[in-house]
Amino acid sequence: MKKERREGEVSRKTKETNIELSICLDGEGNSGIDCGVPFMNHMLELFSKHGFFDLNVKAKGDLEVDYHHTLEDLGIVLGEALKKSIGTKKGINRYGSCLLPMDEALALVSLDLSGRSYLAYDVKTKADNVNGIDVRLFHEFFYAVAMNSGMTLHIKLLSGEEIHHVVEAVFKAFAKALRQAVDLNPRVKDIPSTKGRL
């Protein structure tokens, strides 16, 4: 019997952004990303490739104001799509962690698909922006992902000098940790919780 692909598709339109996003957890790392912010396109492509998620994003935002609304709403939509695609959580690992190096940068991401939204974000950088993006906006992005997916998410930078390496290490580690958490485990016969639900 063919396994059903776990997929989620979300559209969100406001006066500030218009976003369409689809994700397949059981993909091959293929992506089509156009969110109007080249560096964020790159980060989402990395997320797709290293997590083996098929990801398509089309976003238009009020970039003439700044990047805040676009990055925050991308996080909201990705979080909602993840929640849809994960579904009942039956048979998944639930937890995932990754300690990932990117040259001199070293990022730790650990997460739990607990249904309890929480973000602990400890990423201190020497640079204020990368390719015109205020680095604080990555906190807003991951906060929105965690809140809208029902994920407990810890992100910690252990070392790093070059800001591109730092952000790339975080996105790759997030992809790897999420891959581990959503993978189906044949030993998990039901919901991975003593409560019987997540």
Helices and strands as residue ranges (DSSP letters): E 7-13, E 17-24, E 31-34, H 38-51, E 54-61, H 68-86, E 95-102, E 105-112, E 118-122, E 129-130, E 133-134, H 136-149, E 152-159, H 163-182
